[in-house]
Amino acid sequence: MANHLTPEELSEALGLARKQVVRLCVETSVPIYHGKIDKTLFVRSVTAAGHRLPEEATEELLQATG
């Protein structure tokens, strides 16, 4: 799995709506650069800000990174 995902790909992987992913990026200052989001930065920033993400999906996303 790639390290940079579109909001649609990230929303599918996490089981969230695309709008929720974009909203969380804005709230946590995670950049969307050329339509892609760094999945590790997204997961770590969102969880550090106190938001809960589906645990199984989060672990799977981070495991794919290494």
Phi and psi restraints in degrees (range 20) as a CNS / XPLOR table:
assign (resid 1 and name C) (resid 2 and name N)
       (resid 2 and name CA) (resid 2 and name C) 1.0 -69.5 20.0 2
assign (resid 2 and name N) (resid 2 and name CA)
       (resid 2 and name C) (resid 3 and name N) 1.0 158.1 20.0 2
assign (resid 2 and name C) (resid 3 and name N)
       (resid 3 and name CA) (resid 3 and name C) 1.0 -82.6 20.0 2
assign (resid 3 and name N) (resid 3 and name CA)
       (resid 3 and name C) (resid 4 and name N) 1.0 -27.1 20.0 2
assign (resid 3 and name C) (resid 4 and name N)
       (resid 4 and name CA) (resid 4 and name C) 1.0 -110.9 20.0 2
assign (resid 4 and name N) (resid 4 and name CA)
       (resid 4 and name C) (resid 5 and name N) 1.0 124.5 20.0 2
assign (resid 4 and name C) (resid 5 and name N)
       (resid 5 and name CA) (resid 5 and name C) 1.0 -122.6 20.0 2
assign (resid 5 and name N) (resid 5 and name CA)
       (resid 5 and name C) (resid 6 and name N) 1.0 153.8 20.0 2
assign (resid 5 and name C) (resid 6 and name N)
       (resid 6 and name CA) (resid 6 and name C) 1.0 -73.6 20.0 2
assign (resid 6 and name N) (resid 6 and name CA)
       (resid 6 and name C) (resid 7 and name N) 1.0 160.9 20.0 2
assign (resid 6 and name C) (resid 7 and name N)
       (resid 7 and name CA) (resid 7 and name C) 1.0 -56.6 20.0 2
assign (resid 7 and name N) (resid 7 and name CA)
       (resid 7 and name C) (resid 8 and name N) 1.0 -34.4 20.0 2
assign (resid 7 and name C) (resid 8 and name N)
       (resid 8 and name CA) (resid 8 and name C) 1.0 -66.2 20.0 2
assign (resid 8 and name N) (resid 8 and name CA)
       (resid 8 and name C) (resid 9 and name N) 1.0 -44.9 20.0 2
assign (resid 8 and name C) (resid 9 and name N)
       (resid 9 and name CA) (resid 9 and name C) 1.0 -64.8 20.0 2
assign (resid 9 and name N) (resid 9 and name CA)
       (resid 9 and name C) (resid 10 and name N) 1.0 -41.7 20.0 2
assign (resid 9 and name C) (resid 10 and name N)
       (resid 10 and name CA) (resid 10 and name C) 1.0 -67.2 20.0 2
assign (resid 10 and name N) (resid 10 and name CA)
       (resid 10 and name C) (resid 11 and name N) 1.0 -38.6 20.0 2
assign (resid 10 and name C) (resid 11 and name N)
       (resid 11 and name CA) (resid 11 and name C) 1.0 -66.2 20.0 2
assign (resid 11 and name N) (resid 11 and name CA)
       (resid 11 and name C) (resid 12 and name N) 1.0 -38.5 20.0 2
assign (resid 11 and name C) (resid 12 and name N)
       (resid 12 and name CA) (resid 12 and name C) 1.0 -64.9 20.0 2
assign (resid 12 and name N) (resid 12 and name CA)
       (resid 12 and name C) (resid 13 and name N) 1.0 -43.2 20.0 2
assign (resid 12 and name C) (resid 13 and name N)
       (resid 13 and name CA) (resid 13 and name C) 1.0 -65.7 20.0 2
assign (resid 13 and name N) (resid 13 and name CA)
       (resid 13 and name C) (resid 14 and name N) 1.0 -33.8 20.0 2
assign (resid 13 and name C) (resid 14 and name N)
       (resid 14 and name CA) (resid 14 and name C) 1.0 -96.8 20.0 2
assign (resid 14 and name N) (resid 14 and name CA)
       (resid 14 and name C) (resid 15 and name N) 1.0 -11.8 20.0 2
assign (resid 14 and name C) (resid 15 and name N)
       (resid 15 and name CA) (resid 15 and name C) 1.0 74.7 20.0 2
assign (resid 15 and name N) (resid 15 and name CA)
       (resid 15 and name C) (resid 16 and name N) 1.0 28.5 20.0 2
assign (resid 15 and name C) (resid 16 and name N)
       (resid 16 and name CA) (resid 16 and name C) 1.0 -110.7 20.0 2
assign (resid 16 and name N) (resid 16 and name CA)
       (resid 16 and name C) (resid 17 and name N) 1.0 164.4 20.0 2
assign (resid 16 and name C) (resid 17 and name N)
       (resid 17 and name CA) (resid 17 and name C) 1.0 -76.4 20.0 2
assign (resid 17 and name N) (resid 17 and name CA)
       (resid 17 and name C) (resid 18 and name N) 1.0 151.4 20.0 2
assign (resid 17 and name C) (resid 18 and name N)
       (resid 18 and name CA) (resid 18 and name C) 1.0 -56.8 20.0 2
assign (resid 18 and name N) (resid 18 and name CA)
       (resid 18 and name C) (resid 19 and name N) 1.0 -41.0 20.0 2
assign (resid 18 and name C) (resid 19 and name N)
       (resid 19 and name CA) (resid 19 and name C) 1.0 -62.3 20.0 2
assign (resid 19 and name N) (resid 19 and name CA)
       (resid 19 and name C) (resid 20 and name N) 1.0 -36.0 20.0 2
assign (resid 19 and name C) (resid 20 and name N)
       (resid 20 and name CA) (resid 20 and name C) 1.0 -65.4 20.0 2
assign (resid 20 and name N) (resid 20 and name CA)
       (resid 20 and name C) (resid 21 and name N) 1.0 -41.5 20.0 2
assign (resid 20 and name C) (resid 21 and name N)
       (resid 21 and name CA) (resid 21 and name C) 1.0 -62.0 20.0 2
assign (resid 21 and name N) (resid 21 and name CA)
       (resid 21 and name C) (resid 22 and name N) 1.0 -47.2 20.0 2
assign (resid 21 and name C) (resid 22 and name N)
       (resid 22 and name CA) (resid 22 and name C) 1.0 -64.3 20.0 2
assign (resid 22 and name N) (resid 22 and name CA)
       (resid 22 and name C) (resid 23 and name N) 1.0 -42.3 20.0 2
assign (resid 22 and name C) (resid 23 and name N)
       (resid 23 and name CA) (resid 23 and name C) 1.0 -61.0 20.0 2
assign (resid 23 and name N) (resid 23 and name CA)
       (resid 23 and name C) (resid 24 and name N) 1.0 -43.3 20.0 2
assign (resid 23 and name C) (resid 24 and name N)
       (resid 24 and name CA) (resid 24 and name C) 1.0 -65.2 20.0 2
assign (resid 24 and name N) (resid 24 and name CA)
       (resid 24 and name C) (resid 25 and name N) 1.0 -36.2 20.0 2
assign (resid 24 and name C) (resid 25 and name N)
       (resid 25 and name CA) (resid 25 and name C) 1.0 -61.4 20.0 2
assign (resid 25 and name N) (resid 25 and name CA)
       (resid 25 and name C) (resid 26 and name N) 1.0 -45.4 20.0 2
assign (resid 25 and name C) (resid 26 and name N)
       (resid 26 and name CA) (resid 26 and name C) 1.0 -65.1 20.0 2
assign (resid 26 and name N) (resid 26 and name CA)
       (resid 26 and name C) (resid 27 and name N) 1.0 -45.7 20.0 2
assign (resid 26 and name C) (resid 27 and name N)
       (resid 27 and name CA) (resid 27 and name C) 1.0 -62.5 20.0 2
assign (resid 27 and name N) (resid 27 and name CA)
       (resid 27 and name C) (resid 28 and name N) 1.0 -36.4 20.0 2
assign (resid 27 and name C) (resid 28 and name N)
       (resid 28 and name CA) (resid 28 and name C) 1.0 -103.3 20.0 2
assign (resid 28 and name N) (resid 28 and name CA)
       (resid 28 and name C) (resid 29 and name N) 1.0 8.5 20.0 2
assign (resid 28 and name C) (resid 29 and name N)
       (resid 29 and name CA) (resid 29 and name C) 1.0 59.9 20.0 2
assign (resid 29 and name N) (resid 29 and name CA)
       (resid 29 and name C) (resid 30 and name N) 1.0 35.4 20.0 2
assign (resid 29 and name C) (resid 30 and name N)
       (resid 30 and name CA) (resid 30 and name C) 1.0 -87.5 20.0 2
assign (resid 30 and name N) (resid 30 and name CA)
       (resid 30 and name C) (resid 31 and name N) 1.0 121.4 20.0 2
assign (resid 30 and name C) (resid 31 and name N)
       (resid 31 and name CA) (resid 31 and name C) 1.0 -72.0 20.0 2
assign (resid 31 and name N) (resid 31 and name CA)
       (resid 31 and name C) (resid 32 and name N) 1.0 145.9 20.0 2
assign (resid 31 and name C) (resid 32 and name N)
       (resid 32 and name CA) (resid 32 and name C) 1.0 -109.8 20.0 2
assign (resid 32 and name N) (resid 32 and name CA)
       (resid 32 and name C) (resid 33 and name N) 1.0 102.7 20.0 2
assign (resid 32 and name C) (resid 33 and name N)
       (resid 33 and name CA) (resid 33 and name C) 1.0 -106.9 20.0 2
assign (resid 33 and name N) (resid 33 and name CA)
       (resid 33 and name C) (resid 34 and name N) 1.0 119.4 20.0 2
assign (resid 33 and name C) (resid 34 and name N)
       (resid 34 and name CA) (resid 34 and name C) 1.0 53.6 20.0 2
assign (resid 34 and name N) (resid 34 and name CA)
       (resid 34 and name C) (resid 35 and name N) 1.0 37.9 20.0 2
assign (resid 34 and name C) (resid 35 and name N)
       (resid 35 and name CA) (resid 35 and name C) 1.0 77.2 20.0 2
assign (resid 35 and name N) (resid 35 and name CA)
       (resid 35 and name C) (resid 36 and name N) 1.0 12.8 20.0 2
assign (resid 35 and name C) (resid 36 and name N)
       (resid 36 and name CA) (resid 36 and name C) 1.0 -125.0 20.0 2
assign (resid 36 and name N) (resid 36 and name CA)
       (resid 36 and name C) (resid 37 and name N) 1.0 150.8 20.0 2
assign (resid 36 and name C) (resid 37 and name N)
       (resid 37 and name CA) (resid 37 and name C) 1.0 -123.9 20.0 2
assign (resid 37 and name N) (resid 37 and name CA)
       (resid 37 and name C) (resid 38 and name N) 1.0 134.0 20.0 2
assign (resid 37 and name C) (resid 38 and name N)
       (resid 38 and name CA) (resid 38 and name C) 1.0 -71.6 20.0 2
assign (resid 38 and name N) (resid 38 and name CA)
       (resid 38 and name C) (resid 39 and name N) 1.0 114.7 20.0 2
assign (resid 38 and name C) (resid 39 and name N)
       (resid 39 and name CA) (resid 39 and name C) 1.0 -65.8 20.0 2
assign (resid 39 and name N) (resid 39 and name CA)
       (resid 39 and name C) (resid 40 and name N) 1.0 -37.0 20.0 2
assign (resid 39 and name C) (resid 40 and name N)
       (resid 40 and name CA) (resid 40 and name C) 1.0 -67.4 20.0 2
assign (resid 40 and name N) (resid 40 and name CA)
       (resid 40 and name C) (resid 41 and name N) 1.0 -45.7 20.0 2
assign (resid 40 and name C) (resid 41 and name N)
       (resid 41 and name CA) (resid 41 and name C) 1.0 -61.2 20.0 2
assign (resid 41 and name N) (resid 41 and name CA)
       (resid 41 and name C) (resid 42 and name N) 1.0 -41.9 20.0 2
assign (resid 41 and name C) (resid 42 and name N)
       (resid 42 and name CA) (resid 42 and name C) 1.0 -61.0 20.0 2
assign (resid 42 and name N) (resid 42 and name CA)
       (resid 42 and name C) (resid 43 and name N) 1.0 -53.0 20.0 2
assign (resid 42 and name C) (resid 43 and name N)
       (resid 43 and name CA) (resid 43 and name C) 1.0 -61.6 20.0 2
assign (resid 43 and name N) (resid 43 and name CA)
       (resid 43 and name C) (resid 44 and name N) 1.0 -47.4 20.0 2
assign (resid 43 and name C) (resid 44 and name N)
       (resid 44 and name CA) (resid 44 and name C) 1.0 -67.4 20.0 2
assign (resid 44 and name N) (resid 44 and name CA)
       (resid 44 and name C) (resid 45 and name N) 1.0 -39.8 20.0 2
assign (resid 44 and name C) (resid 45 and name N)
       (resid 45 and name CA) (resid 45 and name C) 1.0 -68.5 20.0 2
assign (resid 45 and name N) (resid 45 and name CA)
       (resid 45 and name C) (resid 46 and name N) 1.0 -43.3 20.0 2
assign (resid 45 and name C) (resid 46 and name N)
       (resid 46 and name CA) (resid 46 and name C) 1.0 -67.4 20.0 2
assign (resid 46 and name N) (resid 46 and name CA)
       (resid 46 and name C) (resid 47 and name N) 1.0 -43.5 20.0 2
assign (resid 46 and name C) (resid 47 and name N)
       (resid 47 and name CA) (resid 47 and name C) 1.0 -69.5 20.0 2
assign (resid 47 and name N) (resid 47 and name CA)
       (resid 47 and name C) (resid 48 and name N) 1.0 -35.3 20.0 2
assign (resid 47 and name C) (resid 48 and name N)
       (resid 48 and name CA) (resid 48 and name C) 1.0 -65.7 20.0 2
assign (resid 48 and name N) (resid 48 and name CA)
       (resid 48 and name C) (resid 49 and name N) 1.0 -29.9 20.0 2
assign (resid 48 and name C) (resid 49 and name N)
       (resid 49 and name CA) (resid 49 and name C) 1.0 -78.9 20.0 2
assign (resid 49 and name N) (resid 49 and name CA)
       (resid 49 and name C) (resid 50 and name N) 1.0 -2.5 20.0 2
assign (resid 49 and name C) (resid 50 and name N)
       (resid 50 and name CA) (resid 50 and name C) 1.0 94.7 20.0 2
assign (resid 50 and name N) (resid 50 and name CA)
       (resid 50 and name C) (resid 51 and name N) 1.0 7.0 20.0 2
assign (resid 50 and name C) (resid 51 and name N)
       (resid 51 and name CA) (resid 51 and name C) 1.0 -85.6 20.0 2
assign (resid 51 and name N) (resid 51 and name CA)
       (resid 51 and name C) (resid 52 and name N) 1.0 147.1 20.0 2
assign (resid 51 and name C) (resid 52 and name N)
       (resid 52 and name CA) (resid 52 and name C) 1.0 -99.6 20.0 2
assign (resid 52 and name N) (resid 52 and name CA)
       (resid 52 and name C) (resid 53 and name N) 1.0 135.4 20.0 2
assign (resid 52 and name C) (resid 53 and name N)
       (resid 53 and name CA) (resid 53 and name C) 1.0 -118.4 20.0 2
assign (resid 53 and name N) (resid 53 and name CA)
       (resid 53 and name C) (resid 54 and name N) 1.0 155.9 20.0 2
assign (resid 53 and name C) (resid 54 and name N)
       (resid 54 and name CA) (resid 54 and name C) 1.0 -56.8 20.0 2
assign (resid 54 and name N) (resid 54 and name CA)
       (resid 54 and name C) (resid 55 and name N) 1.0 120.9 20.0 2
assign (resid 54 and name C) (resid 55 and name N)
       (resid 55 and name CA) (resid 55 and name C) 1.0 -61.5 20.0 2
assign (resid 55 and name N) (resid 55 and name CA)
       (resid 55 and name C) (resid 56 and name N) 1.0 -43.5 20.0 2
assign (resid 55 and name C) (resid 56 and name N)
       (resid 56 and name CA) (resid 56 and name C) 1.0 -62.8 20.0 2
assign (resid 56 and name N) (resid 56 and name CA)
       (resid 56 and name C) (resid 57 and name N) 1.0 -44.1 20.0 2
assign (resid 56 and name C) (resid 57 and name N)
       (resid 57 and name CA) (resid 57 and name C) 1.0 -67.2 20.0 2
assign (resid 57 and name N) (resid 57 and name CA)
       (resid 57 and name C) (resid 58 and name N) 1.0 -39.4 20.0 2
assign (resid 57 and name C) (resid 58 and name N)
       (resid 58 and name CA) (resid 58 and name C) 1.0 -63.4 20.0 2
assign (resid 58 and name N) (resid 58 and name CA)
       (resid 58 and name C) (resid 59 and name N) 1.0 -46.2 20.0 2
assign (resid 58 and name C) (resid 59 and name N)
       (resid 59 and name CA) (resid 59 and name C) 1.0 -61.5 20.0 2
assign (resid 59 and name N) (resid 59 and name CA)
       (resid 59 and name C) (resid 60 and name N) 1.0 -41.9 20.0 2
assign (resid 59 and name C) (resid 60 and name N)
       (resid 60 and name CA) (resid 60 and name C) 1.0 -64.1 20.0 2
assign (resid 60 and name N) (resid 60 and name CA)
       (resid 60 and name C) (resid 61 and name N) 1.0 -42.1 20.0 2
assign (resid 60 and name C) (resid 61 and name N)
       (resid 61 and name CA) (resid 61 and name C) 1.0 -62.3 20.0 2
assign (resid 61 and name N) (resid 61 and name CA)
       (resid 61 and name C) (resid 62 and name N) 1.0 -44.4 20.0 2
assign (resid 61 and name C) (resid 62 and name N)
       (resid 62 and name CA) (resid 62 and name C) 1.0 -74.0 20.0 2
assign (resid 62 and name N) (resid 62 and name CA)
       (resid 62 and name C) (resid 63 and name N) 1.0 -32.5 20.0 2
assign (resid 62 and name C) (resid 63 and name N)
       (resid 63 and name CA) (resid 63 and name C) 1.0 -65.8 20.0 2
assign (resid 63 and name N) (resid 63 and name CA)
       (resid 63 and name C) (resid 64 and name N) 1.0 -37.1 20.0 2
assign (resid 63 and name C) (resid 64 and name N)
       (resid 64 and name CA) (resid 64 and name C) 1.0 -65.5 20.0 2
assign (resid 64 and name N) (resid 64 and name CA)
       (resid 64 and name C) (resid 65 and name N) 1.0 -23.8 20.0 2
assign (resid 64 and name C) (resid 65 and name N)
       (resid 65 and name CA) (resid 65 and name C) 1.0 -78.5 20.0 2
assign (resid 65 and name N) (resid 65 and name CA)
       (resid 65 and name C) (resid 66 and name N) 1.0 -35.5 20.0 2
